[in-house]
Amino acid sequence: MSSEQELLTKWRSLPQEKQEEVLDFVEFLGLKNSANKIPLGEHLQQIRNRIVASGKNLLDEDGIEKELVSARGGLGGIFRFEKT
Protein backbone atom coordinates (compact mmCIF):
# COMPACT_ATOMS: atom_id res chain seq x y z
CA MET A 1 0.00 0.00 0.00
CA SER A 2 1.39 3.39 -0.96
CA SER A 3 1.70 6.23 1.54
CA GLU A 4 -1.13 8.04 -0.23
CA GLN A 5 -3.44 5.04 0.02
CA GLU A 6 -2.50 4.46 3.65
CA LEU A 7 -3.21 8.09 4.51
CA LEU A 8 -6.57 8.00 2.74
CA THR A 9 -7.57 4.77 4.49
CA LYS A 10 -6.70 6.19 7.90
CA TRP A 11 -8.41 9.51 7.11
CA ARG A 12 -11.62 7.74 6.10
CA SER A 13 -11.70 5.90 9.44
CA LEU A 14 -11.77 9.20 11.37
CA PRO A 15 -14.96 10.97 12.49
CA GLN A 16 -16.03 13.94 10.32
CA GLU A 17 -14.70 16.49 12.85
CA LYS A 18 -11.25 14.88 12.87
CA GLN A 19 -11.22 14.66 9.07
CA GLU A 20 -11.77 18.44 8.96
CA GLU A 21 -8.90 18.94 11.41
CA VAL A 22 -6.62 16.87 9.18
CA LEU A 23 -7.62 18.95 6.15
CA ASP A 24 -6.95 22.16 8.08
CA PHE A 25 -3.54 20.85 9.11
CA VAL A 26 -2.64 19.83 5.56
CA GLU A 27 -3.73 23.26 4.35
CA PHE A 28 -1.60 24.85 7.08
CA LEU A 29 1.43 22.84 5.98
CA GLY A 30 0.83 23.86 2.37
CA LEU A 31 0.56 27.52 3.30
CA LYS A 32 3.62 27.32 5.52
CA ASN A 33 5.71 26.06 2.63
CA SER A 34 4.00 28.04 -0.10
CA ALA A 35 5.88 30.73 -1.99
CA ASN A 36 2.52 32.43 -2.63
CA LYS A 37 1.44 32.90 0.96
CA ILE A 38 -1.91 34.55 1.42
CA PRO A 39 -2.33 37.25 4.07
CA LEU A 40 -3.31 35.99 7.52
CA GLY A 41 -6.61 37.86 7.46
CA GLU A 42 -7.61 36.18 4.22
CA HIS A 43 -6.63 32.77 5.58
CA LEU A 44 -8.67 33.35 8.74
CA GLN A 45 -11.65 34.41 6.62
CA GLN A 46 -11.34 31.17 4.62
CA ILE A 47 -11.34 29.16 7.85
CA ARG A 48 -14.39 31.08 9.09
CA ASN A 49 -16.19 30.46 5.80
CA ARG A 50 -15.53 26.70 6.08
CA ILE A 51 -16.89 26.66 9.64
CA VAL A 52 -20.03 28.55 8.61
CA ALA A 53 -20.49 26.29 5.57
CA SER A 54 -20.22 23.21 7.80
CA GLY A 55 -23.21 24.42 9.82
CA LYS A 56 -21.28 24.75 13.05
CA ASN A 57 -21.98 27.74 15.22
CA LEU A 58 -19.31 30.39 15.61
CA LEU A 59 -18.23 31.18 19.16
CA ASP A 60 -19.56 34.31 20.84
CA GLU A 61 -17.65 36.14 23.59
CA ASP A 62 -18.85 33.71 26.27
CA GLY A 63 -17.89 30.74 24.11
CA ILE A 64 -14.41 32.18 23.55
CA GLU A 65 -13.99 32.71 27.29
CA LYS A 66 -15.02 29.10 27.97
CA GLU A 67 -12.52 27.85 25.38
CA LEU A 68 -9.76 29.93 26.99
CA VAL A 69 -10.63 28.68 30.48
CA SER A 70 -10.63 25.10 29.22
CA ALA A 71 -7.28 25.55 27.44
CA ARG A 72 -5.78 27.03 30.61
CA GLY A 73 -6.87 24.12 32.76
CA GLY A 74 -9.65 26.06 34.50
CA LEU A 75 -7.79 29.33 34.98
CA GLY A 76 -10.23 31.94 33.79
CA GLY A 77 -10.85 35.62 34.21
CA ILE A 78 -7.31 36.64 33.28
CA PHE A 79 -8.44 38.42 30.15
CA ARG A 80 -11.84 39.96 29.62
CA PHE A 81 -13.31 41.20 26.40
CA GLU A 82 -14.72 44.68 26.51
CA LYS A 83 -17.54 45.57 24.19
CA THR A 84 -16.83 48.63 22.10
Backbone as CSV, one residue per row, in Angstrom:
resi,resn,N_x,N_y,N_z,CA_x,CA_y,CA_z,C_x,C_y,C_z
1,MET,0.846,-1.177,0.000,0.000,0.000,0.000,0.894,1.244,0.000
2,SER,0.597,2.171,-0.887,1.393,3.391,-0.960,1.062,4.307,0.219
3,SER,1.929,5.257,0.461,1.704,6.227,1.542,0.387,6.981,1.325
4,GLU,0.103,7.325,0.080,-1.128,8.042,-0.233,-2.353,7.191,0.103
5,GLN,-2.320,5.934,-0.271,-3.441,5.036,0.015,-3.594,4.813,1.517
6,GLU,-2.465,4.660,2.204,-2.504,4.459,3.650,-3.102,5.674,4.349
7,LEU,-2.680,6.861,3.926,-3.207,8.088,4.513,-4.707,8.198,4.278
8,LEU,-5.155,7.924,3.069,-6.571,8.001,2.737,-7.383,6.995,3.539
9,THR,-6.878,5.790,3.702,-7.574,4.768,4.487,-7.725,5.209,5.939
10,LYS,-6.653,5.730,6.509,-6.700,6.192,7.902,-7.620,7.397,8.041
11,TRP,-7.567,8.313,7.075,-8.407,9.515,7.109,-9.883,9.127,7.070
12,ARG,-10.229,8.172,6.226,-11.623,7.743,6.100,-12.150,7.098,7.383
13,SER,-11.265,6.551,8.211,-11.701,5.903,9.445,-11.958,6.907,10.572
14,LEU,-11.586,8.167,10.346,-11.771,9.203,11.371,-13.190,9.755,11.333
15,PRO,-13.666,10.262,12.498,-14.957,10.966,12.491,-14.845,12.249,11.650
16,GLN,-15.984,12.760,11.180,-16.026,13.945,10.321,-15.230,15.116,10.908
17,GLU,-15.393,15.364,12.202,-14.700,16.489,12.850,-13.179,16.336,12.740
18,LYS,-12.689,15.129,12.953,-11.253,14.885,12.872,-10.763,14.959,11.429
19,GLN,-11.583,14.533,10.474,-11.217,14.661,9.069,-11.008,16.131,8.714
20,GLU,-11.896,16.997,9.220,-11.772,18.436,8.964,-10.492,18.990,9.584
21,GLU,-10.144,18.504,10.771,-8.898,18.943,11.414,-7.691,18.540,10.572
22,VAL,-7.722,17.338,10.032,-6.622,16.866,9.177,-6.513,17.761,7.941
23,LEU,-7.647,18.065,7.325,-7.623,18.947,6.151,-7.073,20.322,6.495
24,ASP,-7.482,20.862,7.645,-6.951,22.157,8.078,-5.443,22.094,8.276
25,PHE,-4.973,20.988,8.873,-3.544,20.846,9.112,-2.770,20.742,7.807
26,VAL,-3.300,19.966,6.861,-2.640,19.829,5.561,-2.599,21.183,4.859
27,GLU,-3.704,21.927,4.948,-3.729,23.262,4.351,-2.692,24.162,5.014
28,PHE,-2.590,24.073,6.346,-1.597,24.853,7.081,-0.187,24.520,6.602
29,LEU,0.109,23.238,6.453,1.433,22.841,5.977,1.703,23.380,4.577
30,GLY,0.677,23.331,3.726,0.833,23.862,2.372,1.086,25.346,2.375
31,LEU,0.376,26.073,3.222,0.564,27.522,3.301,1.931,27.868,3.892
32,LYS,2.335,27.081,4.857,3.618,27.318,5.524,4.775,27.211,4.528
33,ASN,4.645,26.302,3.586,5.714,26.062,2.627,5.471,26.723,1.272
34,SER,4.373,27.437,1.171,4.004,28.040,-0.102,4.779,29.324,-0.365
35,ALA,5.214,29.478,-1.606,5.879,30.728,-1.994,4.851,31.832,-2.163
36,ASN,3.601,31.459,-2.428,2.523,32.426,-2.630,1.638,32.475,-1.390
37,LYS,2.200,32.868,-0.279,1.444,32.905,0.961,0.350,33.962,0.880
38,ILE,-0.830,33.585,1.373,-1.909,34.549,1.421,-1.844,35.286,2.761
39,PRO,-2.348,36.499,2.807,-2.327,37.248,4.068,-3.114,36.503,5.158
40,LEU,-2.684,36.685,6.396,-3.306,35.991,7.520,-4.801,36.276,7.583
41,GLY,-5.197,37.517,7.395,-6.613,37.864,7.463,-7.438,37.085,6.451
42,GLU,-6.909,36.931,5.256,-7.608,36.183,4.220,-7.708,34.707,4.598
43,HIS,-6.630,34.168,5.154,-6.630,32.770,5.583,-7.659,32.553,6.700
44,LEU,-7.700,33.470,7.660,-8.671,33.354,8.745,-10.099,33.445,8.213
45,GLN,-10.327,34.295,7.223,-11.653,34.406,6.615,-12.037,33.098,5.923
46,GLN,-11.072,32.456,5.267,-11.342,31.173,4.624,-11.726,30.115,5.654
47,ILE,-11.021,30.104,6.775,-11.336,29.157,7.846,-12.741,29.426,8.377
48,ARG,-13.059,30.706,8.604,-14.388,31.080,9.088,-15.457,30.633,8.100
49,ASN,-15.220,30.851,6.825,-16.193,30.458,5.804,-16.435,28.954,5.816
50,ARG,-15.369,28.159,6.022,-15.531,26.702,6.077,-16.352,26.294,7.302
51,ILE,-16.122,26.967,8.427,-16.885,26.662,9.641,-18.360,26.977,9.418
52,VAL,-18.642,28.154,8.871,-20.030,28.548,8.610,-20.678,27.572,7.631
53,ALA,-19.956,27.205,6.575,-20.493,26.285,5.571,-20.772,24.904,6.158
54,SER,-20.018,24.526,7.180,-20.220,23.210,7.796,-21.460,23.177,8.687
55,GLY,-22.018,24.352,8.972,-23.215,24.415,9.819,-22.909,24.559,11.292
56,LYS,-21.638,24.575,11.639,-21.275,24.747,13.048,-21.479,26.200,13.448
57,ASN,-21.798,26.393,14.717,-21.976,27.744,15.224,-20.626,28.374,15.541
58,LEU,-20.509,29.654,15.236,-19.311,30.393,15.612,-19.393,30.719,17.100
59,LEU,-18.254,30.851,17.738,-18.231,31.182,19.158,-18.560,32.653,19.367
60,ASP,-19.354,32.928,20.416,-19.564,34.307,20.836,-18.536,34.595,21.938
61,GLU,-18.639,35.768,22.567,-17.650,36.137,23.590,-17.626,35.144,24.745
62,ASP,-18.802,34.689,25.177,-18.847,33.708,26.270,-18.214,32.386,25.849
63,GLY,-18.475,31.972,24.625,-17.890,30.738,24.109,-16.373,30.825,24.032
64,ILE,-15.872,31.982,23.611,-14.414,32.183,23.549,-13.820,32.102,24.942
65,GLU,-14.478,32.750,25.904,-13.992,32.715,27.293,-13.957,31.282,27.816
66,LYS,-14.991,30.493,27.523,-15.025,29.104,27.972,-13.889,28.298,27.341
67,GLU,-13.625,28.532,26.053,-12.516,27.854,25.377,-11.186,28.213,26.040
68,LEU,-11.002,29.495,26.348,-9.759,29.929,26.993,-9.601,29.301,28.369
69,VAL,-10.681,29.287,29.144,-10.630,28.682,30.476,-10.279,27.206,30.364
70,SER,-10.906,26.519,29.417,-10.628,25.100,29.218,-9.173,24.878,28.820
71,ALA,-8.666,25.702,27.910,-7.283,25.554,27.443,-6.279,25.844,28.553
72,ARG,-6.675,26.671,29.500,-5.778,27.031,30.608,-5.963,26.127,31.815
73,GLY,-6.680,25.050,31.652,-6.867,24.120,32.760,-7.739,24.688,33.861
74,GLY,-8.720,25.518,33.509,-9.648,26.062,34.498,-9.282,27.433,35.011
75,LEU,-8.188,27.990,34.539,-7.786,29.333,34.981,-8.449,30.366,34.094
76,GLY,-9.489,30.959,34.583,-10.225,31.940,33.788,-10.144,33.322,34.394
77,GLY,-10.755,34.254,33.703,-10.847,35.619,34.206,-9.581,36.436,34.076
78,ILE,-8.558,35.888,33.435,-7.312,36.642,33.283,-7.499,37.754,32.269
79,PHE,-8.153,37.434,31.176,-8.438,38.418,30.147,-9.936,38.534,29.991
80,ARG,-10.411,39.729,29.851,-11.837,39.962,29.622,-11.992,40.769,28.363
81,PHE,-13.009,40.438,27.597,-13.314,41.196,26.401,-14.201,42.368,26.788
82,GLU,-13.886,43.520,26.279,-14.721,44.680,26.512,-15.453,45.018,25.234
83,LYS,-16.751,45.206,25.354,-17.545,45.567,24.193,-17.280,47.022,23.849
84,THR,-17.095,47.255,22.544,-16.834,48.633,22.096,-18.023,49.180,21.372
